[in-house]
């Protein structure tokens, strides 16, 4: 299966998680590309990856103000259809508990994708200041890689 991982990562935390996910998906025999969304100022046109070539997608971003990042929100708003695409969503947040913004951001991502016809196959929140973060990342990667 050809999988696209579309990610916005400001500090590199979210990117580090999706790199591990990519490695796991590759070991399972998938073809995987990571495409980064970079926020832009008014002088540049934003880069919006073309998702038509992918059989499944993973969207990832940090939590900003208890919401998905504006960069990913803008990207998702310009997508016309995700009809019948298998989609997983993940966010990273500084706070130690998902109820401190991560759950809301995931809900926004899911709603945005489902409104465009996506089939949500998995979600996850990585809490950066949580004890045993690496174990939680490994568990999320196992969960998402087996659901795509």
Backbone as a ProteinNet text record, in pm:
[ID]
protein_1_A
[PRIMARY]
XXXXXXXXXXXXXXXXXXXXXXXXXXXXXXXXXXXXXXXXXXXXXXXXXXXXXXXXXXXXXXXXXXXXXXXXXXXXXXXXXXXXXXXXXXXXXXXXXXXXXXXXXXXXXXXXXXXXXXXXXXXXXXXXXXXXXXXXXXXXXXXXXXXX
[TERTIARY]
84.5	0	89.7	48	121.9	58.9	140.3	91.1	161.7	83.2	137.3	122.6	232.1	227.3	243	136.5	134.1	148.8	255.7	287.1	325.2	278.5	328.6	398.7	522.9	599.9	681.8	652.6	722.9	857.2	859.6	981.7	1056	992.4	1053	997.3	918.8	862.9	768.5	674.6	579	651.7	747.8	824.2	898.7	953.4	1025.7	932	807.5	710.6	675.5	649.1	610	727.2	850.8	965.5	968.1	939.4	933.6	818.4	705.6	591.6	627.6	694.9	737.5	825.3	921.9	1010.8	932.8	835	753.9	670.7	610.7	529.7	614.6	737.3	828.3	860.4	881.1	911.1	791.9	672.4	552.1	527.7	618.5	609.7	538.2	501.9	434.1	535.6	488.9	565	517.2	610.6	572.2	651.4	580.7	643.5	597.6	691.5	656.9	661.9	553.5	547.6	518.4	605.9	592.9	515.9	425.1	355.2	431	474.7	546.7	457.7	439.4	362.8	440.3	367.2	431.9	385	468.3	425.2	352.5	309.6	231.1	305.5	437.2	514.1	529.9	492.8	509.2	375.8	364.3	247.3	272.1	172.6	193.4	211.4	286.3	304	195.8	115.6	10.7	37.2	77.8	106.6	-15.1	9.3	-95	-115.9	-236.4	-262.9	-327	-354	-427.2	-353.3	-222	-144.2	-141.8	-192.5	-183.5	-309.7	-288.6	-399.9	-449.9	-359.2	-392.1	-309.4	-357.9	-291.8	-280.9	-176.3	-162	-141.3	-222.6	-206.3	-151.4	-48.8	10.8	45.4	28.8	62.8	73.9	132.7	132.3	-1.1	-27.8	-144.7	-103.7	-180.9	-159.2	-287.9	-282.4	-400.7	-517.8	-491.7	-593.6	-661.3	-594.5	-648	-538.4	-579.2	-477.7	-408.2	-286.3	-210.8	-282.2	-265.4	-328.2	-279	-152	-97.2	-171.7	-195.8	-267.6	-415	-472.4	-611.7	-632.4	-542.7	-551.6	-536.3	-443	-422	-547.6	-602.6	-721.2	-839.4	-850.4	-964.1	-960.6	-842.9	-835.1	-850.6	-850.6	-871	-1018.2	-1043.5	-1182.9	-1246.8	-1167.7	-1225.6	-1120.2	-1165.6	-1088.4	-1172.3	-1265	-1362.2	-1294.8	-1336.2	-1292.3	-1142.9	-1072.6	-930.6	-923.4	-834	-806.8	-716.1	-755.6	-683.9	-660.2	-538	-504.2	-460.6	-485.5	-451.7	-372.6	-270.5	-196.6	-154.6	-147.5	-99.9	0.7	87.3	177.3	144.5	157.3	133.1	229.7	258.6	351.1	293	165.6	102.8	100.1	91.6	101.4	-26.9	-140.4	-265.9	-340.8	-397.5	-467.2	-586	-649.3	-764.7	-723.5	-595.9	-547.4	-530.5	-591.9	-588.2	-577.1	-509.8	-489.7	-618.9	-709.4	-835.8	-916.3	-916.7	-990.6	-928.3	-795.5	-727.8	-756.4	-752.2	-782.9	-927.2	-1017.6	-1158.3	-1174.3	-1104.3	-1109.6	-1057	-945.4	-887.9	-984.3	-1036.4	-1130.8	-1251.8	-1311	-1430.5	-1402.3	-1287.8	-1250.9	-1233.3	-1167.7	-1143.9	-1272.1	-1351.1	-1476.6	-1573.8	-1574.1	-1661.4	-1626.7	-1505	-1460.8	-1460.9	-1521.9	-1540.9	-1436.5	-1343.7	-1238.3	-1293.2	-1223.3	-1250.4	-1139.5	-1174	-1074.8	-1044.7	-917.3	-878.2	-800.2	-759.9	-686.5	-648.2	-631.7	-590.2	-499.2	-427.7	-345.4	-291.1	-266.1	-209.2	-80.6	27.6	153.9	172.3	178.1	196.5	344.6	407.3	552	608.5	536.3	587.8	539.5	483.1	431.7	545.4	543.3	637.2	616.1	720.6	713.9	665.8	705.1	664.9	708.9	831.3	881.4	798.1	756.7	670.6	536.4	482.6	355.2	368.4	481.8	505.8	511.6	584.1	593.2	456.2	374.3	239.6	152.3	164.6	87.3	129.5	259	309.1	259.9	261.9	210	62.6	-12.6	-157.2	-188.1	-122.9	-152.5	-102.6	15.7	69.6	-11.9	-76.7	-158	-299.1	-339.4	-476.3	-486.3	-373.7	-378	-400.2
-117	0	124.1	225.7	351.2	446.3	486.6	567.9	702.6	807.6	942.5	990	1037.7	1096.4	1246.8	1319.1	1464	1524.4	1602.4	1648.5	1796	1860.9	1993.1	1974.9	2017.7	2004.6	2130.9	2200.4	2326.2	2302.1	2220.9	2199.6	2072.1	1985.8	1858.4	1741.1	1766.4	1656.5	1569.6	1633.6	1558.1	1485.9	1552.3	1490.9	1366.8	1371.7	1255.6	1135.9	1160.8	1051.7	992.8	1077.9	1024.1	954.4	995	921.8	778.2	760.9	625.6	546.1	613.5	547	503.5	589.7	555.3	430.2	425.3	309.1	180.5	186.2	67.5	27.3	124.5	94.7	35	83.1	27.3	-119.3	-151	-290.6	-381.8	-323.5	-402.1	-414.1	-355.9	-371.4	-260.7	-153.7	-42	51.3	128.2	238.7	363.5	440.1	551.4	677.2	788.4	919.7	1011.9	1087.8	1194.4	1325.2	1400.8	1531.8	1634.9	1735	1836.9	1957.9	2002.9	2128.8	2234.9	2335.5	2444.8	2567.6	2626.8	2751.5	2858.3	2946.2	3049.5	3187.1	3283.6	3421.7	3467.5	3589.8	3641.1	3648	3633.8	3648.9	3518.5	3405.4	3276.6	3204.6	3124.4	3038.8	2912.2	2866.5	2745.5	2622.1	2524.7	2398.1	2302.6	2255.4	2160.5	2029.4	1925.7	1797.4	1742	1679.2	1612.8	1473	1445.5	1317.9	1213.5	1247.8	1156.3	1024.7	1024.4	903.4	804	842.9	758.3	675.9	552.4	464.7	495.1	541.4	573.9	694.8	763.9	886	887.9	953.7	985.4	1136.1	1202.2	1345	1364.2	1447.9	1473.2	1619.4	1668.3	1807.3	1825.4	1937.6	1970.3	2035	2034.1	2103.7	2248.6	2340	2483.3	2541.7	2591.4	2651.8	2556.3	2431.5	2326.7	2292.2	2320	2291.1	2234.1	2174.9	2132.5	2257.4	2241.8	2358.1	2425.5	2555.8	2632.3	2585.8	2548.1	2501.5	2377.5	2280.4	2160.2	2191.1	2275.9	2314.5	2377.2	2466.7	2530.2	2426.9	2336.2	2231.4	2146	2099	2013.6	2086.9	2216.8	2292.2	2302.2	2294.5	2306	2172.1	2062	1930.2	1917.2	1876.6	1865.7	1733.3	1625	1494.9	1400.2	1323.9	1211.8	1084.8	1084.9	976.8	840.1	759.7	620.9	603.9	710.6	698.8	657.3	564.8	525.5	633	687	799.6	774.3	802.8	803.2	944.9	984.5	1119.2	1109.5	1194.3	1200.8	1343.9	1373.7	1504.7	1484.9	1584.3	1589.1	1716.4	1707.8	1826.5	1827.4	1946.9	1964.4	1911.7	1934.9	1900.9	1750.3	1710	1567.4	1486.2	1550.2	1477.1	1515.8	1416.8	1440.2	1535	1536.2	1624.2	1771.7	1800.6	1938.6	1999.2	1942.9	1997.5	1892.2	1784	1680.2	1616.5	1585.7	1523.6	1616	1744.7	1842.1	1852	1856.7	1866	1742.3	1624.4	1501	1504.1	1549	1557.9	1650.8	1763.1	1855	1788.2	1717.6	1649.5	1543.4	1461.2	1357.3	1416.7	1519.1	1580.6	1638	1703.5	1761.7	1653.6	1545.2	1436.3	1360.1	1330.4	1257.5	1338.1	1470.2	1555.5	1547.7	1504.6	1491.5	1345.8	1256.9	1119.1	1019.3	1059.7	969.7	861.8	750.6	643.1	651.7	694.5	709.7	571.8	533	399.4	402.1	519.6	528.8	671.5	697.7	830.3	813.9	919.8	914.9	1050.5	1063.4	1184.7	1146.7	1217.2	1198.6	1318.7	1292.2	1397.1	1406.1	1516.6	1527.4	1529.4	1584.3	1590.2	1474.4	1376.2	1260.6	1163.5	1109.2	1003.8	885.7	818.8	703	740.7	860.3	908.5	812.8	763.2	675.9	548	493.9	375.1	408.9	525.8	568.3	587.4	640.7	657.6	520.9	427.5	293.2	226.4	243.1	184.7	248.3	379.7	448.7	402.2	389	344.7	203.5	116.3	-19.1	-15.6	65.1	75.7	129.2	239.8	301.3	215.5	158.2	79.8	-46.5	-98.3	-217.9	-183.8	-58.6	-21.4	33.9	72.5	135	31
0	0	0	-71.3	-74.5	27.4	125.3	236.8	236.6	249.2	261.6	404.6	461.5	595.2	575.7	604.5	587	725.5	745.1	880.6	883.6	987.4	1023.8	1157.7	1165.8	1289.2	1308.9	1415.2	1442.1	1510.9	1615.4	1693.7	1655.9	1578.8	1542.8	1621.5	1724.5	1803.9	1721.1	1653.5	1572.3	1459.9	1399.7	1291.1	1340.2	1461.1	1514.2	1531.1	1567.1	1582.5	1446.1	1346	1215.8	1145.9	1174.8	1119.5	1172.3	1300.8	1358.1	1297.6	1275.9	1213	1071	997.4	861.6	862.8	952.9	961.9	985.1	1074.4	1103.5	981.9	915.3	796.9	684.9	671	570.5	600	728.9	764.5	736.7	732.8	702.6	552.2	471.5	327.1	251.6	320	254.5	188.9	93.2	37.4	111	167.1	254.2	219	208.8	191.3	302.3	357.1	451.6	373.9	383.3	319.2	427.3	436.6	541.1	490	573.3	548.2	625.1	556	620.9	624.1	741.6	745.1	669.5	606.7	526.5	568.2	537.1	558.2	432.4	428.1	316.9	185	185.1	61.6	-16.6	44.1	-22.5	-32.6	-136.3	-150.3	-68.1	7.7	88.3	0.4	51.7	-16.8	31	-61.7	-30.5	-103.8	-31.8	-96.9	-170.8	-282.8	-359.8	-300.1	-256.3	-188.7	-278.8	-402.7	-491.5	-514.8	-505.5	-533.2	-416.4	-300.1	-181.5	-159.1	-114	-77.4	63.7	148.2	287.7	328.9	431.5	477.7	628.8	675.1	816.5	822.9	903.8	926.1	1066.9	1080.1	1210.6	1228.3	1350.9	1381	1532.4	1573.9	1715.9	1753.8	1882.5	1935.8	1962.2	1911.3	1935.7	1993.4	2114.2	2175.3	2183.7	2219.7	2234.1	2101.7	1990.2	1857.6	1769.1	1656.7	1560.5	1507.8	1461.7	1414.7	1298.3	1289	1181.8	1044.8	1037.1	909.2	859.5	947.8	905.9	881.7	963.6	944.7	806.5	767.5	635.7	524.9	543.3	443.2	427	538.6	531.3	469.3	493.3	439.4	287.3	227.4	81.6	10.3	83.7	22	-15.8	-139.5	-183.2	-144.6	-143.4	-110.4	-51.8	45.3	99.7	88.4	-5.7	-18.7	-19.8	78.2	93.6	120.7	154.8	191.9	339	366.4	504.7	564.1	678.5	739	886.9	929.5	1072.2	1107.9	1231.6	1278	1408.2	1418.5	1544.9	1573.3	1702.1	1746.9	1859.3	1872.5	1987.4	2063.5	2194.7	2275.8	2393.2	2438	2548.8	2679.5	2701.9	2829.3	2854.1	2981.3	3014.4	2995.2	2968.7	2958.7	2831.7	2764.2	2637.5	2652.6	2768.5	2786.9	2792.9	2792.4	2798.4	2658.4	2559.6	2424	2315.5	2344.3	2243.8	2195.7	2287.1	2247.5	2156.7	2188.1	2106.1	1966.7	1960.3	1830.9	1745.6	1805.6	1733.2	1683.3	1766.5	1726.8	1605.8	1606.1	1492.1	1365.5	1378.1	1261.6	1207.9	1298.1	1256.7	1186.8	1246.5	1188.3	1050.2	1036.6	908.1	801.4	837.8	742.7	710	812.4	789.4	703.9	719.3	639	490	460.5	321.4	274.4	355.1	314.1	360.2	446.4	493.4	585.8	587.7	683.5	788.3	908.8	1015.2	1072.9	1066.1	1111.6	1242.7	1287.3	1413.1	1444.4	1574.2	1620.2	1741	1773.6	1893.2	1932.4	2061.3	2119.4	2190.8	2160.3	2231.3	2322.6	2452	2552.1	2585	2542.9	2547.5	2688.9	2784.3	2921.1	3007.7	2945.6	3018.4	3048.1	3166.8	3203.3	3108	3069.2	2979.5	2838.8	2793.5	2661.8	2550.8	2556.9	2450.4	2438.7	2552	2549.9	2485.1	2517.9	2459.5	2307.9	2263.3	2119.2	2052	2110.7	2053.4	2043.9	2146.9	2146.1	2038.2	2022.1	1918.7	1779	1758.3	1628.3	1596.9	1694.9	1675.6	1640.6	1713.8	1690.2	1550.7	1512.9	1383.8	1267.8	1279.3	1168.8	1143.1	1245.4	1226.2	1177.3	1188.5	1149.9	1008.5	951.7	817.3	710.3
[MASK]
++++++++++++++++++++++++++++++++++++++++++++++++++++++++++++++++++++++++++++++++++++++++++++++++++++++++++++++++++++++++++++++++++++++++++++++++++++

